[in-house]
Amino acid sequence: PLIRQFLVERKIRHLACPLYDPIPHTPYPLPRLEEFTEIVFTSPSTVDAFWKVFGPPPPFLVLTTIGPVTARHLAVRVN
């Protein structure tokens, strides 16, 4: 949506072609979070999927993001 909004605001002609929808899949059996020390989020959708499956992460986990957009999204979720 950010790229589309940028193009629309600047009146740049374009055709939006979404290639996929991020649909979270719940693993079975669920991993035991106590067995991990760090979770790496690669996109805002991975943050949302984690929250959908596990809820807020326990405080012992280190939460790492790749990129500023994902970092901002995680910050909103955590706070």
C-alpha positions in Angstrom: 0.0 0.0 0.0 2.9 2.4 0.6 4.1 2.2 -3.0 0.6 2.6 -4.4 0.0 5.6 -2.1 3.3 7.2 -3.2 2.4 6.8 -6.9 -1.2 8.1 -6.5 0.0 11.2 -4.5 2.4 12.1 -7.3 -0.1 11.3 -10.0 2.1 8.7 -11.5 0.2 6.2 -13.8 0.6 2.6 -12.7 -1.0 -0.7 -12.5 -0.9 -2.4 -9.1 -0.5 -6.2 -9.4 -0.5 -7.9 -6.0 1.5 -11.1 -6.3 0.5 -12.7 -3.0 -1.4 -12.3 0.2 0.5 -13.0 3.4 -1.6 -15.7 5.0 -0.2 -17.0 8.3 -0.1 -20.7 8.8 -0.1 -22.1 12.4 2.6 -24.8 12.8 1.7 -28.0 14.5 2.8 -28.8 17.0 3.6 -25.3 18.1 7.2 -24.7 18.9 8.0 -24.1 22.6 9.2 -20.5 22.9 11.3 -21.5 25.9 13.6 -23.3 23.6 14.5 -20.0 21.7 16.5 -16.9 22.7 15.7 -14.7 19.7 12.9 -14.2 17.1 13.8 -12.4 13.8 11.0 -10.6 12.1 11.5 -10.1 8.4 8.4 -8.1 7.6 5.3 -6.5 9.3 3.3 -9.6 8.2 5.7 -11.9 10.2 5.1 -9.7 13.3 1.3 -10.0 12.8 1.5 -13.8 12.2 3.6 -14.3 15.4 1.0 -12.3 17.5 -1.8 -14.3 15.9 -0.2 -17.6 16.7 1.5 -16.9 20.0 0.3 -13.6 21.3 2.8 -11.1 22.8 6.3 -12.7 23.1 7.6 -13.6 26.5 10.1 -11.0 28.0 13.1 -13.4 27.8 13.1 -13.4 23.9 15.3 -11.0 22.0 13.2 -9.4 19.2 15.1 -8.5 16.1 13.8 -6.9 12.9 15.1 -6.5 9.4 14.5 -3.0 8.2 12.9 0.2 9.6 9.4 -0.6 8.5 9.3 -3.9 10.3 10.9 -2.2 13.4 8.2 0.5 13.5 5.5 -2.2 13.1 7.0 -4.2 16.0 7.3 -1.2 18.2 3.6 -0.5 17.8 2.7 -4.1 18.7 5.0 -4.2 21.7 3.8 -0.9 23.1 
